[in-house]
Amino acid sequence: MPVPPGGRARYDGLDLFRPLSIFGVVLIHFPRVLDLGSDPAFRVMLRLRDCALPTIILTSFFVITRSLLAHPDRTFAHFASNRFVRLAVPCAIWSALYWLLWGVAGPLWRGQPASWPPLSLPLSGYAHLWFLQFLFLGSVIAYPAVRAVASGGRARPGAAGAWAAACVAVALAYSVWVRPFLTARVAAALGEQADLHLRVAVMQSIAYAKYVPLGVAVALAAGTIERLYRRNAFRVATVLVAAVACLVHITVPAPAVSRPFYSMAVFIALLRPWPAGALDWLRPAARLSYPIYILHPVLAKVVITTFNRWLAAPSIPGLVAGSLAVFALSAAAAILLRTLVPLEWFLPTVAVEKGRATAGTRHGRG
């Protein structure tokens, strides 16, 4: 399943969903302040955004696999160094900055003693930054397997479907047997005394690891999916399946089971071809999706403080308005910081080019 040099247009739908996914992440941080837990509309909103983080992971490993298919001569050293600079270094820098802000400056401002960061912080990242470390470590650990699978699909194009099916089987086996085992054992091993950031990073990584082989599987099947999308019936079917999966996920009592199916249905629907230029207006926000994710907790504090002072009562409109404010302020701060420090190891951006490009032009920058 090689990627031809003059291949198809880039997968614009993935760029469309990047800012929406990050907004879904921002949205989850306001319920802690706005007491909306008993509101049915709020629970529906939470279920709707459940595909946000999975689609980012699926996209990242989809892009990595497609890039390896397009550039089979890329070495592990080149791949790992690129990911290290774009993910691990910003994670370390911003973890240190967040700790200085909330572990040192904040307590000193309130007349309290500052605290030392835990030794595990460089490994786990600060709070939400676990996700950058997950993408870095996950991609480096998975690289040999992804390279082998991609090479197998490239050498024997007819076997790409079998490789994709094997990846799906791995994801299912992990979800049914491995994840419950790891969750119980690791939670007991970490205990309540373990650093909060480390517990969050490890437990979240265990929960989301199943999306790694699923992203690889979709990348291996991308050629088949592209051919199917030439049929109007398939285009309609993918939208209907995504809508039904969303409805099921909202209504079922076990969302942990329906979430992967919902996320995969949305992801495949996003791979549809889009008219040239139709999504250009979203590209700036898509390019800044990682900086917005990195910066949003600081701006959330500002907006939350304002809400506490002026908001009369918690409400869904207030939640949406506050989340939009955090998203916009984070984007503005990202633009300012990228202007002052235009370095990828400080605030990594996503490679989003206008017009048409081959699927392999990202060089793994997912």
NUVEX-832044 format. One record per residue (C-alpha): z, x, y negated; residue number from 1. Coordinates in Angstrom, 2 decimals, decimal comma. Each point is the difference from the previous one (the first is absolute). Layout:
<roses>
> Z  X  Y  NUM
...
</roses>
This chain:
<roses>
> 0,00  0,00  0,00  1
> -1,08  2,55  -2,60  2
> 0,04  -0,72  -3,72  3
> -3,50  0,69  -1,28  4
> -0,42  2,00  -3,22  5
> -1,72  -2,92  -1,63  6
> 2,44  -2,53  1,35  7
> 1,12  -3,34  -1,29  8
> 1,76  -0,76  -3,25  9
> 3,67  0,88  -0,21  10
> 2,43  -2,69  1,16  11
> 0,59  -1,61  -3,38  12
> 2,35  -2,61  1,44  13
> 2,52  2,73  0,78  14
> 0,02  0,93  -3,70  15
> 0,38  -3,67  -0,86  16
> 3,15  -0,26  2,07  17
> 1,70  3,25  -1,05  18
> 1,38  -1,32  -3,32  19
> 0,82  -3,35  1,60  20
> 1,91  1,80  2,75  21
> 1,96  2,07  -2,49  22
> 0,77  -3,16  -1,98  23
> 1,34  -1,52  3,22  24
> 2,34  2,99  0,34  25
> 1,13  -0,37  -3,63  26
> 0,61  -3,69  0,61  27
> 2,57  0,67  2,71  28
> 2,35  1,90  -2,31  29
> 0,85  -2,93  -2,26  30
> 1,69  -2,37  2,49  31
> 3,03  2,28  -0,02  32
> 0,57  -0,99  -3,62  33
> -1,43  -3,51  -0,04  34
> 1,89  -2,09  2,54  35
> -2,94  -1,84  1,54  36
> 0,83  0,37  3,69  37
> 0,38  -3,74  0,58  38
> -3,20  -0,96  -1,82  39
> -2,72  -1,03  2,53  40
> -2,74  1,13  -2,39  41
> 1,61  3,42  -0,16  42
> 0,04  0,30  3,80  43
> -3,69  -0,94  0,10  44
> -0,72  2,64  -2,65  45
> 1,78  2,64  2,07  46
> -2,00  -0,95  3,09  47
> -3,25  0,16  -1,99  48
> 0,67  3,57  -1,13  49
> 0,95  1,15  3,50  50
> -3,48  1,47  0,49  51
> 0,34  2,28  -3,05  52
> 1,50  3,18  1,47  53
> -1,78  -0,32  3,38  54
> -3,40  -0,14  -1,71  55
> 0,75  3,20  -1,93  56
> 0,85  1,77  3,27  57
> -3,04  -1,46  1,75  58
> -2,18  1,12  -2,90  59
> 1,40  3,53  0,00  60
> -0,62  0,63  3,71  61
> -3,31  -1,86  -0,10  62
> -1,14  2,39  -2,77  63
> 1,33  3,08  1,85  64
> -1,87  -0,93  3,17  65
> -3,24  -0,81  -1,82  66
> 0,28  3,28  -1,89  67
> 0,43  1,95  3,26  68
> -3,02  -1,77  1,43  69
> -2,05  0,98  -3,05  70
> 1,37  3,56  -0,18  71
> 0,77  1,15  3,56  72
> 0,12  3,65  -1,09  73
> 3,09  -0,52  -2,17  74
> 2,87  2,16  1,23  75
> 3,60  -1,07  0,47  76
> 1,11  2,54  -2,62  77
> -2,33  -1,54  -2,60  78
> 1,08  -3,51  0,91  79
> 3,75  0,76  0,04  80
> -0,06  2,00  -3,24  81
> -1,85  -2,82  -1,77  82
> 2,51  -2,60  1,20  83
> 2,94  2,28  -0,82  84
> -1,11  0,43  -3,62  85
> -0,84  -3,67  -0,48  86
> 3,00  -1,56  1,76  87
> 2,85  2,37  0,94  88
> 0,12  1,89  -3,31  89
> 0,06  -3,15  -2,21  90
> 2,63  -1,46  2,35  91
> 2,22  3,05  -0,47  92
> -0,50  0,12  -3,77  93
> 0,70  -3,66  -0,60  94
> 2,89  -0,09  2,46  95
> 1,62  2,77  -2,05  96
> -0,73  -1,81  -3,26  97
> 1,41  -3,30  1,29  98
> 3,13  1,74  1,24  99
> 0,47  1,71  -3,37  100
> -0,43  -3,36  -1,70  101
> 2,20  -2,20  2,21  102
> 2,18  2,51  1,81  103
> 0,81  2,29  -2,92  104
> -0,93  -1,37  -3,45  105
> 1,04  -3,60  0,77  106
> 3,52  0,81  1,24  107
> 0,59  2,52  -2,80  108
> -1,08  -2,61  -2,58  109
> 2,59  -2,40  1,42  110
> 2,69  2,67  0,00  111
> -0,12  0,47  3,77  112
> -0,53  3,20  1,99  113
> -3,53  0,93  1,00  114
> -0,88  0,26  3,70  115
> -1,92  2,56  2,01  116
> -3,12  -1,18  1,84  117
> 0,27  -0,18  3,80  118
> -1,58  2,85  1,94  119
> -2,32  -2,51  1,67  120
> -1,57  -1,13  -3,29  121
> -3,00  2,39  0,20  122
> -0,80  -1,49  3,40  123
> 0,60  -3,67  -0,77  124
> -1,00  -0,26  -3,65  125
> 1,95  -2,01  -2,54  126
> 0,23  -3,71  0,91  127
> -3,52  -1,47  -0,30  128
> -1,61  3,46  0,17  129
> 0,50  -0,04  3,77  130
> -3,48  -1,50  0,09  131
> -1,68  3,14  -1,38  132
> 1,82  2,11  2,56  133
> -1,00  -2,46  2,73  134
> -3,67  0,31  -0,94  135
> 0,23  3,80  -0,11  136
> 1,96  0,61  3,19  137
> -1,74  -2,86  1,82  138
> -3,47  1,31  -0,80  139
> 0,87  3,61  0,89  140
> 1,65  -1,01  3,30  141
> -2,82  -2,42  0,85  142
> -2,80  2,39  -1,01  143
> -0,59  1,58  3,44  144
> -0,21  -3,42  1,68  145
> -2,15  -1,46  -2,80  146
> -2,28  3,06  0,12  147
> -0,34  -0,29  3,78  148
> -0,72  -3,74  -0,15  149
> -2,43  0,44  -2,90  150
> -1,78  2,82  1,85  151
> -0,21  -2,13  3,13  152
> -1,48  -2,88  -1,97  153
> -2,45  2,33  -1,73  154
> -1,12  1,78  3,18  155
> -0,38  -3,22  1,97  156
> -0,77  -2,80  -2,48  157
> -0,06  -2,54  2,82  158
> 3,62  0,84  0,80  159
> 1,25  -0,71  -3,54  160
> 0,94  -3,54  1,02  161
> 2,01  1,28  2,95  162
> 1,84  2,47  -2,24  163
> 0,72  -2,79  -2,50  164
> 1,35  -2,22  2,78  165
> 2,19  2,86  1,21  166
> 1,46  0,38  -3,50  167
> 0,77  -3,73  -0,12  168
> 1,68  0,30  3,42  169
> 2,13  2,86  -1,31  170
> 1,07  -2,11  -2,99  171
> 0,91  -2,92  2,26  172
> 1,95  2,20  2,42  173
> 1,85  1,58  -2,90  174
> 0,88  -3,41  -1,45  175
> 1,19  -1,48  3,30  176
> 1,84  2,94  1,58  177
> 0,31  3,08  -2,21  178
> 1,03  -1,51  -3,33  179
> 2,93  -2,07  1,38  180
> 1,23  3,05  1,91  181
> -0,25  2,28  -3,04  182
> 1,53  -2,57  -2,33  183
> 3,11  -0,38  2,15  184
> 0,43  3,66  0,87  185
> -0,77  1,45  -3,44  186
> 2,11  -2,58  -1,84  187
> 2,94  0,89  2,25  188
> -0,64  3,73  -0,46  189
> -0,20  -0,19  -3,77  190
> 3,05  -2,23  -0,30  191
> 1,45  -1,33  -3,19  192
> 0,97  3,49  -1,17  193
> -3,57  1,26  -0,23  194
> -1,57  0,34  -3,43  195
> -1,46  -3,31  -1,21  196
> -3,35  1,57  -0,93  197
> -0,31  1,57  3,44  198
> 0,83  -3,29  1,75  199
> -2,57  -1,85  -2,08  200
> -2,69  2,62  0,64  201
> 0,56  0,19  3,76  202
> 0,39  -3,73  0,65  203
> -2,95  -0,94  -2,20  204
> -2,17  2,64  1,64  205
> 0,87  -1,39  3,43  206
> -0,83  -3,52  -1,17  207
> -3,41  0,89  -1,49  208
> -1,22  2,66  2,46  209
> -1,98  -2,57  2,00  210
> -2,51  -0,33  -2,83  211
> -1,13  3,62  0,40  212
> -1,97  -0,50  3,27  213
> -1,22  -3,37  -1,28  214
> -1,54  1,68  -3,05  215
> -1,69  2,55  2,27  216
> -1,28  -2,80  2,26  217
> -1,63  -1,89  -2,87  218
> -1,62  3,22  -1,26  219
> -1,51  0,65  3,44  220
> -1,31  -3,55  0,09  221
> -1,26  0,10  -3,60  222
> -3,64  0,33  1,05  223
> 0,22  -3,14  2,13  224
> 1,89  -1,85  -2,72  225
> -2,64  1,01  -2,55  226
> -2,80  -1,37  2,20  227
> 1,92  -3,24  0,59  228
> 0,46  -0,45  -3,74  229
> -3,77  -0,37  -0,34  230
> 0,46  -3,45  1,56  231
> 1,18  -2,79  -2,28  232
> 1,92  -1,58  2,86  233
> 2,12  3,11  0,41  234
> 0,72  0,17  -3,73  235
> 1,23  -3,58  0,03  236
> 1,95  0,55  3,23  237
> 1,94  2,99  -1,37  238
> 1,14  -2,00  -3,02  239
> 1,02  -2,94  2,16  240
> 1,88  2,24  2,45  241
> 1,84  1,70  -2,88  242
> 0,91  -3,39  -1,49  243
> 1,26  -1,34  3,35  244
> 1,95  3,22  0,67  245
> 1,59  -0,33  -3,44  246
> 0,95  -3,64  0,63  247
> 1,47  0,85  3,40  248
> 1,96  2,90  -1,45  249
> 1,46  -2,19  -2,74  250
> 1,12  -2,71  2,40  251
> 1,07  1,76  3,22  252
> 3,71  0,75  0,56  253
> -0,77  3,56  1,23  254
> -1,95  1,72  -2,81  255
> 0,50  3,44  1,57  256
> -2,38  -1,07  2,78  257
> -2,64  -1,62  -2,20  258
> 0,03  2,66  -2,73  259
> -2,26  2,54  1,76  260
> -2,58  -2,70  0,83  261
> 0,11  -1,29  -3,59  262
> -0,36  3,53  -1,41  263
> -2,90  0,88  2,32  264
> -1,83  -3,24  -0,79  265
> 0,28  0,67  -3,73  266
> -1,04  3,63  0,44  267
> -3,14  -0,83  1,98  268
> -0,89  -2,71  -2,52  269
> 0,21  2,64  -2,74  270
> -2,67  2,13  1,74  271
> -2,68  -2,55  -0,93  272
> -2,86  1,24  -2,23  273
> 0,43  -0,81  -3,69  274
> -2,70  -0,31  -2,68  275
> -0,54  3,26  -1,90  276
> 2,38  0,22  -2,96  277
> 1,87  -3,20  0,88  278
> 3,34  1,79  0,29  279
> -0,45  2,70  -2,65  280
> 2,64  -1,65  -2,17  281
> 2,60  0,70  2,69  282
> -0,82  3,68  0,45  283
> 2,33  1,34  -2,76  284
> 2,99  -1,81  1,53  285
> -1,05  1,11  3,49  286
> -0,24  3,61  -1,17  287
> 3,56  -0,20  -1,38  288
> 1,50  -1,78  3,01  289
> 2,08  2,99  1,17  290
> 1,30  0,87  -3,50  291
> 0,97  -3,64  -0,54  292
> 1,84  0,01  3,31  293
> 1,82  3,23  -0,87  294
> 1,02  -1,10  -3,51  295
> 0,77  -3,70  0,40  296
> 3,77  0,25  0,78  297
> 0,66  1,56  -3,43  298
> -1,93  -2,70  -1,83  299
> 1,58  -2,63  2,23  300
> 3,40  1,06  -1,35  301
> -1,25  -0,57  -3,55  302
> -1,43  -3,42  0,78  303
> 3,03  -1,03  2,07  304
> 2,32  0,92  -2,89  305
> -2,10  -2,15  -2,32  306
> 0,05  -2,87  2,50  307
> 3,76  0,17  0,34  308
> 0,31  -0,28  -3,75  309
> -2,57  -2,70  -0,74  310
> -0,76  -1,93  3,20  311
> 1,79  -3,35  0,07  312
> -0,36  -0,67  3,73  313
> -1,81  1,59  2,96  314
> -3,42  -1,46  0,67  315
> -3,26  0,74  1,77  316
> -1,91  0,27  -3,32  317
> 2,64  2,46  -1,17  318
> -0,42  2,05  3,17  319
> -3,79  0,13  -0,37  320
> 0,17  0,75  -3,73  321
> 2,53  2,77  0,54  322
> -2,03  1,55  2,81  323
> -3,16  -0,10  -2,13  324
> 1,92  1,66  -2,85  325
> 1,22  2,77  2,32  326
> -3,51  0,50  1,38  327
> -1,56  0,20  -3,49  328
> 2,70  2,31  -1,38  329
> -0,28  2,25  3,06  330
> -3,77  0,20  -0,45  331
> 0,41  0,87  -3,69  332
> 2,59  2,67  0,83  333
> -2,29  1,37  2,72  334
> -2,92  0,28  -2,43  335
> 2,21  1,79  -2,54  336
> 1,44  2,43  2,55  337
> -3,39  0,69  1,57  338
> -1,34  0,76  -3,49  339
> 2,85  2,43  -0,68  340
> 0,06  1,50  3,52  341
> -3,42  -0,59  1,64  342
> 1,01  1,53  3,33  343
> -0,28  -1,61  3,42  344
> 3,17  1,68  1,25  345
> 1,94  -1,75  -2,77  346
> -1,41  -3,55  0,12  347
> -2,69  -0,38  2,69  348
> -2,80  -2,45  -0,68  349
> -2,34  -1,72  2,43  350
> -3,64  1,10  0,06  351
> -1,81  -3,08  -1,29  352
> -3,57  0,51  -1,17  353
> -2,24  -2,52  -1,69  354
> -3,18  -1,14  1,67  355
> -1,06  0,75  3,53  356
> 1,33  2,84  2,11  357
> 0,16  0,84  3,65  358
> 3,11  -0,86  1,90  359
> 0,69  3,67  0,61  360
> 0,07  1,15  -3,62  361
> 3,74  -0,43  -0,43  362
> 0,82  3,12  2,03  363
> 3,05  -1,65  1,46  364
> 1,49  -1,00  -3,33  365
> 1,48  -3,24  1,26  366
</roses>
